[in-house]
Amino acid sequence: MNLHIVALFKFNESYLMEAVEFFQKLIRETRKENGCLQYELVEDKDQKGTFFLIELWESAEHHSRHDATDHLFEFRNNISKILTETIQVYKGYKIY
């Protein structure tokens, strides 16, 4: 069963370029992973510095493997210094 994930990130506007660079590297590497069906970055239209990472994985097992990758570890380490709030992550399965 496909796993859907939305992760919410908030950054101070002075770090937006840096944040986007970190996301670009993460997205490039993650899209190469087995089981990654969708991995896209969306910026909130009304709240500058608020981003949504939209993920679709073939299965929870594929996402679990993603959680152990070096590029995700590096991303988390880099952004932890520039976030204004804790990351919010929502995971679920499509109902309809």
PDB file of N, CA, C and O in Angstrom:
ATOM      1  N   MET A   1       0.843  -1.173   0.000  1.00  0.00           N
ATOM      2  CA  MET A   1       0.000   0.000   0.000  1.00  0.00           C
ATOM      3  C   MET A   1       0.896   1.246   0.000  1.00  0.00           C
ATOM      4  O   MET A   1       1.853   1.324   0.769  1.00  0.00           O
ATOM      5  N   ASN A   2       0.585   2.207  -0.853  1.00  0.00           N
ATOM      6  CA  ASN A   2       1.376   3.439  -0.951  1.00  0.00           C
ATOM      7  C   ASN A   2       1.262   4.273   0.322  1.00  0.00           C
ATOM      8  O   ASN A   2       0.188   4.379   0.915  1.00  0.00           O
ATOM      9  N   LEU A   3       2.377   4.860   0.729  1.00  0.00           N
ATOM     10  CA  LEU A   3       2.422   5.726   1.898  1.00  0.00           C
ATOM     11  C   LEU A   3       2.531   7.177   1.439  1.00  0.00           C
ATOM     12  O   LEU A   3       3.433   7.533   0.682  1.00  0.00           O
ATOM     13  N   HIS A   4       1.606   8.008   1.904  1.00  0.00           N
ATOM     14  CA  HIS A   4       1.589   9.431   1.596  1.00  0.00           C
ATOM     15  C   HIS A   4       2.143  10.188   2.800  1.00  0.00           C
ATOM     16  O   HIS A   4       1.810   9.885   3.946  1.00  0.00           O
ATOM     17  N   ILE A   5       2.990  11.176   2.525  1.00  0.00           N
ATOM     18  CA  ILE A   5       3.587  11.969   3.607  1.00  0.00           C
ATOM     19  C   ILE A   5       3.584  13.435   3.210  1.00  0.00           C
ATOM     20  O   ILE A   5       3.886  13.787   2.070  1.00  0.00           O
ATOM     21  N   VAL A   6       3.242  14.276   4.159  1.00  0.00           N
ATOM     22  CA  VAL A   6       3.388  15.726   4.002  1.00  0.00           C
ATOM     23  C   VAL A   6       4.197  16.206   5.200  1.00  0.00           C
ATOM     24  O   VAL A   6       3.813  15.980   6.348  1.00  0.00           O
ATOM     25  N   ALA A   7       5.304  16.862   4.930  1.00  0.00           N
ATOM     26  CA  ALA A   7       6.148  17.409   5.993  1.00  0.00           C
ATOM     27  C   ALA A   7       6.138  18.930   5.867  1.00  0.00           C
ATOM     28  O   ALA A   7       6.307  19.474   4.776  1.00  0.00           O
ATOM     29  N   LEU A   8       5.939  19.598   6.979  1.00  0.00           N
ATOM     30  CA  LEU A   8       5.830  21.056   7.027  1.00  0.00           C
ATOM     31  C   LEU A   8       7.090  21.638   7.665  1.00  0.00           C
ATOM     32  O   LEU A   8       7.484  21.248   8.764  1.00  0.00           O
ATOM     33  N   PHE A   9       7.714  22.583   6.949  1.00  0.00           N
ATOM     34  CA  PHE A   9       8.948  23.225   7.400  1.00  0.00           C
ATOM     35  C   PHE A   9       8.736  24.736   7.432  1.00  0.00           C
ATOM     36  O   PHE A   9       8.093  25.295   6.543  1.00  0.00           O
ATOM     37  N   LYS A  10       9.279  25.396   8.461  1.00  0.00           N
ATOM     38  CA  LYS A  10       9.200  26.852   8.542  1.00  0.00           C
ATOM     39  C   LYS A  10      10.585  27.420   8.802  1.00  0.00           C
ATOM     40  O   LYS A  10      11.299  27.003   9.714  1.00  0.00           O
ATOM     41  N   PHE A  11      10.940  28.397   7.954  1.00  0.00           N
ATOM     42  CA  PHE A  11      12.248  29.032   8.029  1.00  0.00           C
ATOM     43  C   PHE A  11      12.102  30.541   8.132  1.00  0.00           C
ATOM     44  O   PHE A  11      11.128  31.117   7.647  1.00  0.00           O
ATOM     45  N   ASN A  12      13.069  31.169   8.761  1.00  0.00           N
ATOM     46  CA  ASN A  12      13.167  32.620   8.749  1.00  0.00           C
ATOM     47  C   ASN A  12      13.472  33.044   7.320  1.00  0.00           C
ATOM     48  O   ASN A  12      14.239  32.374   6.629  1.00  0.00           O
ATOM     49  N   GLU A  13      12.894  34.130   6.875  1.00  0.00           N
ATOM     50  CA  GLU A  13      13.073  34.575   5.483  1.00  0.00           C
ATOM     51  C   GLU A  13      14.534  34.809   5.109  1.00  0.00           C
ATOM     52  O   GLU A  13      14.886  34.694   3.935  1.00  0.00           O
ATOM     53  N   SER A  14      15.377  35.126   6.057  1.00  0.00           N
ATOM     54  CA  SER A  14      16.787  35.378   5.747  1.00  0.00           C
ATOM     55  C   SER A  14      17.535  34.091   5.367  1.00  0.00           C
ATOM     56  O   SER A  14      18.655  34.160   4.861  1.00  0.00           O
ATOM     57  N   TYR A  15      16.934  32.929   5.604  1.00  0.00           N
ATOM     58  CA  TYR A  15      17.575  31.652   5.284  1.00  0.00           C
ATOM     59  C   TYR A  15      16.918  30.919   4.118  1.00  0.00           C
ATOM     60  O   TYR A  15      17.213  29.745   3.894  1.00  0.00           O
ATOM     61  N   LEU A  16      16.044  31.573   3.378  1.00  0.00           N
ATOM     62  CA  LEU A  16      15.291  30.871   2.336  1.00  0.00           C
ATOM     63  C   LEU A  16      16.174  30.290   1.236  1.00  0.00           C
ATOM     64  O   LEU A  16      15.972  29.149   0.818  1.00  0.00           O
ATOM     65  N   MET A  17      17.130  31.047   0.774  1.00  0.00           N
ATOM     66  CA  MET A  17      18.005  30.546  -0.301  1.00  0.00           C
ATOM     67  C   MET A  17      18.790  29.327   0.172  1.00  0.00           C
ATOM     68  O   MET A  17      18.928  28.344  -0.557  1.00  0.00           O
ATOM     69  N   GLU A  18      19.292  29.399   1.374  1.00  0.00           N
ATOM     70  CA  GLU A  18      20.034  28.284   1.948  1.00  0.00           C
ATOM     71  C   GLU A  18      19.137  27.052   2.091  1.00  0.00           C
ATOM     72  O   GLU A  18      19.542  25.937   1.764  1.00  0.00           O
ATOM     73  N   ALA A  19      17.923  27.264   2.581  1.00  0.00           N
ATOM     74  CA  ALA A  19      16.968  26.161   2.750  1.00  0.00           C
ATOM     75  C   ALA A  19      16.663  25.497   1.409  1.00  0.00           C
ATOM     76  O   ALA A  19      16.657  24.270   1.310  1.00  0.00           O
ATOM     77  N   VAL A  20      16.412  26.295   0.388  1.00  0.00           N
ATOM     78  CA  VAL A  20      16.093  25.751  -0.934  1.00  0.00           C
ATOM     79  C   VAL A  20      17.270  24.927  -1.473  1.00  0.00           C
ATOM     80  O   VAL A  20      17.061  23.884  -2.091  1.00  0.00           O
ATOM     81  N   GLU A  21      18.478  25.379  -1.247  1.00  0.00           N
ATOM     82  CA  GLU A  21      19.657  24.614  -1.693  1.00  0.00           C
ATOM     83  C   GLU A  21      19.720  23.257  -0.997  1.00  0.00           C
ATOM     84  O   GLU A  21      20.007  22.246  -1.637  1.00  0.00           O
ATOM     85  N   PHE A  22      19.455  23.229   0.296  1.00  0.00           N
ATOM     86  CA  PHE A  22      19.442  21.957   1.031  1.00  0.00           C
ATOM     87  C   PHE A  22      18.341  21.041   0.484  1.00  0.00           C
ATOM     88  O   PHE A  22      18.569  19.845   0.300  1.00  0.00           O
ATOM     89  N   PHE A  23      17.165  21.587   0.227  1.00  0.00           N
ATOM     90  CA  PHE A  23      16.065  20.803  -0.327  1.00  0.00           C
ATOM     91  C   PHE A  23      16.411  20.258  -1.710  1.00  0.00           C
ATOM     92  O   PHE A  23      16.126  19.097  -2.005  1.00  0.00           O
ATOM     93  N   GLN A  24      17.019  21.079  -2.556  1.00  0.00           N
ATOM     94  CA  GLN A  24      17.346  20.637  -3.910  1.00  0.00           C
ATOM     95  C   GLN A  24      18.245  19.416  -3.891  1.00  0.00           C
ATOM     96  O   GLN A  24      18.021  18.462  -4.637  1.00  0.00           O
ATOM     97  N   LYS A  25      19.251  19.443  -3.048  1.00  0.00           N
ATOM     98  CA  LYS A  25      20.162  18.298  -2.958  1.00  0.00           C
ATOM     99  C   LYS A  25      19.420  17.066  -2.446  1.00  0.00           C
ATOM    100  O   LYS A  25      19.584  15.972  -2.986  1.00  0.00           O
ATOM    101  N   LEU A  26      18.605  17.241  -1.402  1.00  0.00           N
ATOM    102  CA  LEU A  26      17.841  16.119  -0.857  1.00  0.00           C
ATOM    103  C   LEU A  26      16.904  15.533  -1.907  1.00  0.00           C
ATOM    104  O   LEU A  26      16.836  14.314  -2.069  1.00  0.00           O
ATOM    105  N   ILE A  27      16.194  16.380  -2.608  1.00  0.00           N
ATOM    106  CA  ILE A  27      15.212  15.925  -3.597  1.00  0.00           C
ATOM    107  C   ILE A  27      15.886  15.185  -4.744  1.00  0.00           C
ATOM    108  O   ILE A  27      15.403  14.137  -5.175  1.00  0.00           O
ATOM    109  N   ARG A  28      16.992  15.718  -5.239  1.00  0.00           N
ATOM    110  CA  ARG A  28      17.722  15.042  -6.328  1.00  0.00           C
ATOM    111  C   ARG A  28      18.091  13.617  -5.930  1.00  0.00           C
ATOM    112  O   ARG A  28      17.881  12.680  -6.700  1.00  0.00           O
ATOM    113  N   GLU A  29      18.639  13.455  -4.731  1.00  0.00           N
ATOM    114  CA  GLU A  29      19.077  12.129  -4.282  1.00  0.00           C
ATOM    115  C   GLU A  29      17.893  11.214  -3.964  1.00  0.00           C
ATOM    116  O   GLU A  29      17.920  10.028  -4.292  1.00  0.00           O
ATOM    117  N   THR A  30      16.867  11.754  -3.334  1.00  0.00           N
ATOM    118  CA  THR A  30      15.728  10.933  -2.932  1.00  0.00           C
ATOM    119  C   THR A  30      14.967  10.405  -4.137  1.00  0.00           C
ATOM    120  O   THR A  30      14.516   9.259  -4.121  1.00  0.00           O
ATOM    121  N   ARG A  31      14.816  11.197  -5.163  1.00  0.00           N
ATOM    122  CA  ARG A  31      14.085  10.752  -6.355  1.00  0.00           C
ATOM    123  C   ARG A  31      14.752   9.563  -7.034  1.00  0.00           C
ATOM    124  O   ARG A  31      14.110   8.873  -7.826  1.00  0.00           O
ATOM    125  N   LYS A  32      16.010   9.312  -6.745  1.00  0.00           N
ATOM    126  CA  LYS A  32      16.725   8.162  -7.300  1.00  0.00           C
ATOM    127  C   LYS A  32      16.439   6.875  -6.527  1.00  0.00           C
ATOM    128  O   LYS A  32      16.751   5.782  -7.000  1.00  0.00           O
ATOM    129  N   GLU A  33      15.849   7.003  -5.345  1.00  0.00           N
ATOM    130  CA  GLU A  33      15.649   5.855  -4.471  1.00  0.00           C
ATOM    131  C   GLU A  33      14.556   4.919  -4.982  1.00  0.00           C
ATOM    132  O   GLU A  33      13.551   5.347  -5.550  1.00  0.00           O
ATOM    133  N   ASN A  34      14.788   3.641  -4.760  1.00  0.00           N
ATOM    134  CA  ASN A  34      13.791   2.626  -5.091  1.00  0.00           C
ATOM    135  C   ASN A  34      12.552   2.850  -4.232  1.00  0.00           C
ATOM    136  O   ASN A  34      12.662   2.983  -3.013  1.00  0.00           O
ATOM    137  N   GLY A  35      11.379   2.894  -4.850  1.00  0.00           N
ATOM    138  CA  GLY A  35      10.129   3.052  -4.126  1.00  0.00           C
ATOM    139  C   GLY A  35       9.649   4.478  -3.978  1.00  0.00           C
ATOM    140  O   GLY A  35       8.540   4.705  -3.495  1.00  0.00           O
ATOM    141  N   CYS A  36      10.456   5.449  -4.383  1.00  0.00           N
ATOM    142  CA  CYS A  36      10.045   6.856  -4.328  1.00  0.00           C
ATOM    143  C   CYS A  36       9.198   7.158  -5.565  1.00  0.00           C
ATOM    144  O   CYS A  36       9.704   7.138  -6.688  1.00  0.00           O
ATOM    145  N   LEU A  37       7.917   7.437  -5.359  1.00  0.00           N
ATOM    146  CA  LEU A  37       7.001   7.707  -6.465  1.00  0.00           C
ATOM    147  C   LEU A  37       6.801   9.205  -6.687  1.00  0.00           C
ATOM    148  O   LEU A  37       6.525   9.643  -7.804  1.00  0.00           O
ATOM    149  N   GLN A  38       6.940   9.983  -5.622  1.00  0.00           N
ATOM    150  CA  GLN A  38       6.774  11.438  -5.723  1.00  0.00           C
ATOM    151  C   GLN A  38       7.545  12.073  -4.571  1.00  0.00           C
ATOM    152  O   GLN A  38       7.520  11.579  -3.444  1.00  0.00           O
ATOM    153  N   TYR A  39       8.232  13.178  -4.870  1.00  0.00           N
ATOM    154  CA  TYR A  39       8.987  13.901  -3.850  1.00  0.00           C
ATOM    155  C   TYR A  39       9.106  15.332  -4.344  1.00  0.00           C
ATOM    156  O   TYR A  39       9.979  15.644  -5.154  1.00  0.00           O
ATOM    157  N   GLU A  40       8.232  16.199  -3.860  1.00  0.00           N
ATOM    158  CA  GLU A  40       8.144  17.560  -4.391  1.00  0.00           C
ATOM    159  C   GLU A  40       8.114  18.591  -3.269  1.00  0.00           C
ATOM    160  O   GLU A  40       7.570  18.352  -2.191  1.00  0.00           O
ATOM    161  N   LEU A  41       8.707  19.729  -3.551  1.00  0.00           N
ATOM    162  CA  LEU A  41       8.734  20.835  -2.610  1.00  0.00           C
ATOM    163  C   LEU A  41       7.758  21.912  -3.069  1.00  0.00           C
ATOM    164  O   LEU A  41       7.773  22.320  -4.230  1.00  0.00           O
ATOM    165  N   VAL A  42       6.908  22.370  -2.146  1.00  0.00           N
ATOM    166  CA  VAL A  42       5.913  23.397  -2.436  1.00  0.00           C
ATOM    167  C   VAL A  42       6.063  24.491  -1.392  1.00  0.00           C
ATOM    168  O   VAL A  42       6.175  24.207  -0.200  1.00  0.00           O
ATOM    169  N   GLU A  43       6.065  25.743  -1.838  1.00  0.00           N
ATOM    170  CA  GLU A  43       6.099  26.853  -0.890  1.00  0.00           C
ATOM    171  C   GLU A  43       4.682  27.385  -0.693  1.00  0.00           C
ATOM    172  O   GLU A  43       3.934  27.554  -1.655  1.00  0.00           O
ATOM    173  N   ASP A  44       4.328  27.642   0.545  1.00  0.00           N
ATOM    174  CA  ASP A  44       3.018  28.191   0.870  1.00  0.00           C
ATOM    175  C   ASP A  44       2.847  29.526   0.153  1.00  0.00           C
ATOM    176  O   ASP A  44       3.756  30.355   0.168  1.00  0.00           O
ATOM    177  N   LYS A  45       1.705  29.740  -0.468  1.00  0.00           N
ATOM    178  CA  LYS A  45       1.492  30.963  -1.252  1.00  0.00           C
ATOM    179  C   LYS A  45       1.286  32.194  -0.387  1.00  0.00           C
ATOM    180  O   LYS A  45       1.485  33.314  -0.855  1.00  0.00           O
ATOM    181  N   ASP A  46       0.894  32.010   0.859  1.00  0.00           N
ATOM    182  CA  ASP A  46       0.612  33.145   1.734  1.00  0.00           C
ATOM    183  C   ASP A  46       1.644  33.352   2.840  1.00  0.00           C
ATOM    184  O   ASP A  46       1.720  34.437   3.415  1.00  0.00           O
ATOM    185  N   GLN A  47       2.429  32.334   3.142  1.00  0.00           N
ATOM    186  CA  GLN A  47       3.378  32.424   4.242  1.00  0.00           C
ATOM    187  C   GLN A  47       4.798  32.184   3.737  1.00  0.00           C
ATOM    188  O   GLN A  47       5.236  31.042   3.601  1.00  0.00           O
ATOM    189  N   LYS A  48       5.495  33.258   3.466  1.00  0.00           N
ATOM    190  CA  LYS A  48       6.875  33.167   2.992  1.00  0.00           C
ATOM    191  C   LYS A  48       7.706  32.395   4.012  1.00  0.00           C
ATOM    192  O   LYS A  48       7.629  32.659   5.212  1.00  0.00           O
ATOM    193  N   GLY A  49       8.491  31.452   3.536  1.00  0.00           N
ATOM    194  CA  GLY A  49       9.340  30.666   4.420  1.00  0.00           C
ATOM    195  C   GLY A  49       8.691  29.397   4.932  1.00  0.00           C
ATOM    196  O   GLY A  49       9.293  28.666   5.718  1.00  0.00           O
ATOM    197  N   THR A  50       7.459  29.123   4.493  1.00  0.00           N
ATOM    198  CA  THR A  50       6.778  27.891   4.876  1.00  0.00           C
ATOM    199  C   THR A  50       6.750  26.966   3.665  1.00  0.00           C
ATOM    200  O   THR A  50       6.266  27.335   2.595  1.00  0.00           O
ATOM    201  N   PHE A  51       7.275  25.760   3.852  1.00  0.00           N
ATOM    202  CA  PHE A  51       7.379  24.791   2.766  1.00  0.00           C
ATOM    203  C   PHE A  51       6.706  23.488   3.147  1.00  0.00           C
ATOM    204  O   PHE A  51       6.671  23.101   4.315  1.00  0.00           O
ATOM    205  N   PHE A  52       6.166  22.814   2.124  1.00  0.00           N
ATOM    206  CA  PHE A  52       5.593  21.488   2.272  1.00  0.00           C
ATOM    207  C   PHE A  52       6.405  20.535   1.413  1.00  0.00           C
ATOM    208  O   PHE A  52       6.612  20.795   0.228  1.00  0.00           O
ATOM    209  N   LEU A  53       6.859  19.458   1.982  1.00  0.00           N
ATOM    210  CA  LEU A  53       7.500  18.406   1.218  1.00  0.00           C
ATOM    211  C   LEU A  53       6.442  17.325   1.033  1.00  0.00           C
ATOM    212  O   LEU A  53       5.997  16.706   2.000  1.00  0.00           O
ATOM    213  N   ILE A  54       6.045  17.106  -0.216  1.00  0.00           N
ATOM    214  CA  ILE A  54       4.997  16.151  -0.559  1.00  0.00           C
ATOM    215  C   ILE A  54       5.666  14.865  -1.023  1.00  0.00           C
ATOM    216  O   ILE A  54       6.416  14.864  -1.999  1.00  0.00           O
ATOM    217  N   GLU A  55       5.395  13.782  -0.326  1.00  0.00           N
ATOM    218  CA  GLU A  55       6.054  12.504  -0.620  1.00  0.00           C
ATOM    219  C   GLU A  55       5.016  11.423  -0.904  1.00  0.00           C
ATOM    220  O   GLU A  55       3.936  11.402  -0.314  1.00  0.00           O
ATOM    221  N   LEU A  56       5.368  10.533  -1.815  1.00  0.00           N
ATOM    222  CA  LEU A  56       4.573   9.342  -2.076  1.00  0.00           C
ATOM    223  C   LEU A  56       5.553   8.187  -2.241  1.00  0.00           C
ATOM    224  O   LEU A  56       6.430   8.203  -3.105  1.00  0.00           O
ATOM    225  N   TRP A  57       5.374   7.184  -1.385  1.00  0.00           N
ATOM    226  CA  TRP A  57       6.260   6.026  -1.386  1.00  0.00           C
ATOM    227  C   TRP A  57       5.477   4.772  -1.752  1.00  0.00           C
ATOM    228  O   TRP A  57       4.302   4.634  -1.411  1.00  0.00           O
ATOM    229  N   GLU A  58       6.134   3.878  -2.438  1.00  0.00           N
ATOM    230  CA  GLU A  58       5.512   2.623  -2.837  1.00  0.00           C
ATOM    231  C   GLU A  58       5.019   1.848  -1.609  1.00  0.00           C
ATOM    232  O   GLU A  58       3.991   1.173  -1.665  1.00  0.00           O
ATOM    233  N   SER A  59       5.759   1.952  -0.504  1.00  0.00           N
ATOM    234  CA  SER A  59       5.358   1.258   0.727  1.00  0.00           C
ATOM    235  C   SER A  59       6.038   1.912   1.929  1.00  0.00           C
ATOM    236  O   SER A  59       6.964   2.709   1.778  1.00  0.00           O
ATOM    237  N   ALA A  60       5.568   1.565   3.108  1.00  0.00           N
ATOM    238  CA  ALA A  60       6.190   2.057   4.341  1.00  0.00           C
ATOM    239  C   ALA A  60       7.628   1.531   4.453  1.00  0.00           C
ATOM    240  O   ALA A  60       8.493   2.212   5.003  1.00  0.00           O
ATOM    241  N   GLU A  61       7.881   0.343   3.942  1.00  0.00           N
ATOM    242  CA  GLU A  61       9.231  -0.221   3.975  1.00  0.00           C
ATOM    243  C   GLU A  61      10.196   0.611   3.139  1.00  0.00           C
ATOM    244  O   GLU A  61      11.342   0.822   3.538  1.00  0.00           O
ATOM    245  N   HIS A  62       9.741   1.082   1.985  1.00  0.00           N
ATOM    246  CA  HIS A  62      10.590   1.938   1.157  1.00  0.00           C
ATOM    247  C   HIS A  62      10.909   3.238   1.897  1.00  0.00           C
ATOM    248  O   HIS A  62      12.045   3.711   1.878  1.00  0.00           O
ATOM    249  N   HIS A  63       9.909   3.797   2.536  1.00  0.00           N
ATOM    250  CA  HIS A  63      10.154   5.034   3.295  1.00  0.00           C
ATOM    251  C   HIS A  63      11.095   4.780   4.466  1.00  0.00           C
ATOM    252  O   HIS A  63      11.931   5.626   4.783  1.00  0.00           O
ATOM    253  N   SER A  64      10.970   3.654   5.095  1.00  0.00           N
ATOM    254  CA  SER A  64      11.851   3.299   6.207  1.00  0.00           C
ATOM    255  C   SER A  64      13.311   3.247   5.747  1.00  0.00           C
ATOM    256  O   SER A  64      14.207   3.687   6.468  1.00  0.00           O
ATOM    257  N   ARG A  65      13.543   2.715   4.564  1.00  0.00           N
ATOM    258  CA  ARG A  65      14.904   2.687   4.005  1.00  0.00           C
ATOM    259  C   ARG A  65      15.391   4.109   3.722  1.00  0.00           C
ATOM    260  O   ARG A  65      16.563   4.427   3.926  1.00  0.00           O
ATOM    261  N   HIS A  66      14.483   4.950   3.254  1.00  0.00           N
ATOM    262  CA  HIS A  66      14.822   6.355   2.995  1.00  0.00           C
ATOM    263  C   HIS A  66      15.262   7.045   4.288  1.00  0.00           C
ATOM    264  O   HIS A  66      16.200   7.842   4.283  1.00  0.00           O
ATOM    265  N   ASP A  67      14.589   6.739   5.378  1.00  0.00           N
ATOM    266  CA  ASP A  67      14.919   7.344   6.674  1.00  0.00           C
ATOM    267  C   ASP A  67      16.348   7.055   7.110  1.00  0.00           C
ATOM    268  O   ASP A  67      16.903   7.785   7.931  1.00  0.00           O
ATOM    269  N   ALA A  68      16.945   6.005   6.572  1.00  0.00           N
ATOM    270  CA  ALA A  68      18.298   5.613   6.974  1.00  0.00           C
ATOM    271  C   ALA A  68      19.383   6.103   6.011  1.00  0.00           C
ATOM    272  O   ALA A  68      20.553   5.757   6.172  1.00  0.00           O
ATOM    273  N   THR A  69      19.005   6.905   5.014  1.00  0.00           N
ATOM    274  CA  THR A  69      19.994   7.325   4.011  1.00  0.00           C
ATOM    275  C   THR A  69      20.887   8.451   4.518  1.00  0.00           C
ATOM    276  O   THR A  69      20.498   9.252   5.369  1.00  0.00           O
ATOM    277  N   ASP A  70      22.090   8.483   3.967  1.00  0.00           N
ATOM    278  CA  ASP A  70      23.045   9.535   4.328  1.00  0.00           C
ATOM    279  C   ASP A  70      22.555  10.912   3.912  1.00  0.00           C
ATOM    280  O   ASP A  70      22.738  11.883   4.646  1.00  0.00           O
ATOM    281  N   HIS A  71      21.926  11.008   2.727  1.00  0.00           N
ATOM    282  CA  HIS A  71      21.493  12.333   2.266  1.00  0.00           C
ATOM    283  C   HIS A  71      20.379  12.904   3.135  1.00  0.00           C
ATOM    284  O   HIS A  71      20.304  14.121   3.306  1.00  0.00           O
ATOM    285  N   LEU A  72      19.511  12.056   3.688  1.00  0.00           N
ATOM    286  CA  LEU A  72      18.481  12.559   4.600  1.00  0.00           C
ATOM    287  C   LEU A  72      19.102  12.970   5.932  1.00  0.00           C
ATOM    288  O   LEU A  72      18.714  13.988   6.506  1.00  0.00           O
ATOM    289  N   PHE A  73      20.049  12.201   6.423  1.00  0.00           N
ATOM    290  CA  PHE A  73      20.751  12.553   7.665  1.00  0.00           C
ATOM    291  C   PHE A  73      21.449  13.910   7.506  1.00  0.00           C
ATOM    292  O   PHE A  73      21.358  14.766   8.386  1.00  0.00           O
ATOM    293  N   GLU A  74      22.140  14.097   6.386  1.00  0.00           N
ATOM    294  CA  GLU A  74      22.841  15.365   6.125  1.00  0.00           C
ATOM    295  C   GLU A  74      21.850  16.531   6.038  1.00  0.00           C
ATOM    296  O   GLU A  74      22.100  17.604   6.586  1.00  0.00           O
ATOM    297  N   PHE A  75      20.727  16.316   5.350  1.00  0.00           N
ATOM    298  CA  PHE A  75      19.700  17.348   5.229  1.00  0.00           C
ATOM    299  C   PHE A  75      19.184  17.753   6.605  1.00  0.00           C
ATOM    300  O   PHE A  75      19.126  18.939   6.931  1.00  0.00           O
ATOM    301  N   ARG A  76      18.814  16.772   7.400  1.00  0.00           N
ATOM    302  CA  ARG A  76      18.291  17.067   8.744  1.00  0.00           C
ATOM    303  C   ARG A  76      19.301  17.836   9.584  1.00  0.00           C
ATOM    304  O   ARG A  76      18.944  18.773  10.298  1.00  0.00           O
ATOM    305  N   ASN A  77      20.534  17.443   9.497  1.00  0.00           N
ATOM    306  CA  ASN A  77      21.597  18.118  10.242  1.00  0.00           C
ATOM    307  C   ASN A  77      21.735  19.574   9.788  1.00  0.00           C
ATOM    308  O   ASN A  77      21.868  20.472  10.619  1.00  0.00           O
ATOM    309  N   ASN A  78      21.703  19.805   8.485  1.00  0.00           N
ATOM    310  CA  ASN A  78      21.860  21.160   7.948  1.00  0.00           C
ATOM    311  C   ASN A  78      20.680  22.072   8.282  1.00  0.00           C
ATOM    312  O   ASN A  78      20.880  23.219   8.680  1.00  0.00           O
ATOM    313  N   ILE A  79      19.474  21.582   8.126  1.00  0.00           N
ATOM    314  CA  ILE A  79      18.320  22.465   8.325  1.00  0.00           C
ATOM    315  C   ILE A  79      17.990  22.702   9.792  1.00  0.00           C
ATOM    316  O   ILE A  79      17.334  23.686  10.133  1.00  0.00           O
ATOM    317  N   SER A  80      18.441  21.809  10.653  1.00  0.00           N
ATOM    318  CA  SER A  80      18.119  21.971  12.077  1.00  0.00           C
ATOM    319  C   SER A  80      18.598  23.318  12.608  1.00  0.00           C
ATOM    320  O   SER A  80      18.041  23.838  13.575  1.00  0.00           O
ATOM    321  N   LYS A  81      19.617  23.880  11.986  1.00  0.00           N
ATOM    322  CA  LYS A  81      20.189  25.150  12.427  1.00  0.00           C
ATOM    323  C   LYS A  81      19.401  26.366  11.948  1.00  0.00           C
ATOM    324  O   LYS A  81      19.564  27.464  12.481  1.00  0.00           O
ATOM    325  N   ILE A  82      18.545  26.172  10.939  1.00  0.00           N
ATOM    326  CA  ILE A  82      17.863  27.336  10.353  1.00  0.00           C
ATOM    327  C   ILE A  82      16.340  27.273  10.434  1.00  0.00           C
ATOM    328  O   ILE A  82      15.663  28.186   9.962  1.00  0.00           O
ATOM    329  N   LEU A  83      15.798  26.223  11.018  1.00  0.00           N
ATOM    330  CA  LEU A  83      14.352  26.120  11.206  1.00  0.00           C
ATOM    331  C   LEU A  83      13.881  27.085  12.290  1.00  0.00           C
ATOM    332  O   LEU A  83      14.599  27.335  13.259  1.00  0.00           O
ATOM    333  N   THR A  84      12.672  27.627  12.125  1.00  0.00           N
ATOM    334  CA  THR A  84      12.092  28.470  13.176  1.00  0.00           C
ATOM    335  C   THR A  84      11.146  27.673  14.063  1.00  0.00           C
ATOM    336  O   THR A  84      10.807  28.118  15.160  1.00  0.00           O
ATOM    337  N   GLU A  85      10.715  26.497  13.602  1.00  0.00           N
ATOM    338  CA  GLU A  85       9.811  25.636  14.364  1.00  0.00           C
ATOM    339  C   GLU A  85      10.172  24.180  14.113  1.00  0.00           C
ATOM    340  O   GLU A  85      10.882  23.865  13.158  1.00  0.00           O
ATOM    341  N   THR A  86       9.694  23.318  14.950  1.00  0.00           N
ATOM    342  CA  THR A  86       9.878  21.884  14.760  1.00  0.00           C
ATOM    343  C   THR A  86       9.140  21.439  13.506  1.00  0.00           C
ATOM    344  O   THR A  86       8.042  21.918  13.223  1.00  0.00           O
ATOM    345  N   ILE A  87       9.737  20.529  12.761  1.00  0.00           N
ATOM    346  CA  ILE A  87       9.109  19.985  11.559  1.00  0.00           C
ATOM    347  C   ILE A  87       7.869  19.199  11.960  1.00  0.00           C
ATOM    348  O   ILE A  87       7.897  18.425  12.917  1.00  0.00           O
ATOM    349  N   GLN A  88       6.783  19.400  11.225  1.00  0.00           N
ATOM    350  CA  GLN A  88       5.560  18.624  11.425  1.00  0.00           C
ATOM    351  C   GLN A  88       5.447  17.626  10.283  1.00  0.00           C
ATOM    352  O   GLN A  88       5.568  17.999   9.116  1.00  0.00           O
ATOM    353  N   VAL A  89       5.217  16.368  10.611  1.00  0.00           N
ATOM    354  CA  VAL A  89       5.142  15.319   9.595  1.00  0.00           C
ATOM    355  C   VAL A  89       3.821  14.573   9.745  1.00  0.00           C
ATOM    356  O   VAL A  89       3.443  14.158  10.840  1.00  0.00           O
ATOM    357  N   TYR A  90       3.130  14.413   8.621  1.00  0.00           N
ATOM    358  CA  TYR A  90       1.857  13.707   8.576  1.00  0.00           C
ATOM    359  C   TYR A  90       2.004  12.531   7.617  1.00  0.00           C
ATOM    360  O   TYR A  90       2.417  12.709   6.472  1.00  0.00           O
ATOM    361  N   LYS A  91       1.669  11.334   8.080  1.00  0.00           N
ATOM    362  CA  LYS A  91       1.777  10.123   7.263  1.00  0.00           C
ATOM    363  C   LYS A  91       0.417   9.443   7.212  1.00  0.00           C
ATOM    364  O   LYS A  91      -0.310   9.398   8.205  1.00  0.00           O
ATOM    365  N   GLY A  92       0.086   8.914   6.038  1.00  0.00           N
ATOM    366  CA  GLY A  92      -1.183   8.216   5.944  1.00  0.00           C
ATOM    367  C   GLY A  92      -1.327   7.407   4.671  1.00  0.00           C
ATOM    368  O   GLY A  92      -0.475   7.435   3.783  1.00  0.00           O
ATOM    369  N   TYR A  93      -2.437   6.686   4.614  1.00  0.00           N
ATOM    370  CA  TYR A  93      -2.772   5.870   3.461  1.00  0.00           C
ATOM    371  C   TYR A  93      -4.035   6.431   2.817  1.00  0.00           C
ATOM    372  O   TYR A  93      -4.955   6.876   3.504  1.00  0.00           O
ATOM    373  N   LYS A  94      -4.060   6.402   1.504  1.00  0.00           N
ATOM    374  CA  LYS A  94      -5.190   6.936   0.759  1.00  0.00           C
ATOM    375  C   LYS A  94      -6.449   6.130   1.071  1.00  0.00           C
ATOM    376  O   LYS A  94      -6.437   4.900   1.048  1.00  0.00           O
ATOM    377  N   ILE A  95      -7.518   6.836   1.358  1.00  0.00           N
ATOM    378  CA  ILE A  95      -8.792   6.189   1.661  1.00  0.00           C
ATOM    379  C   ILE A  95      -9.677   6.123   0.430  1.00  0.00           C
ATOM    380  O   ILE A  95     -10.315   5.103   0.168  1.00  0.00           O
ATOM    381  N   TYR A  96      -9.714   7.208  -0.323  1.00  0.00           N
ATOM    382  CA  TYR A  96     -10.618   7.266  -1.465  1.00  0.00           C
ATOM    383  C   TYR A  96      -9.935   7.882  -2.647  1.00  0.00           C
ATOM    384  O   TYR A  96     -10.542   8.016  -3.710  1.00  0.00           O
TER     385      TYR A  96
END
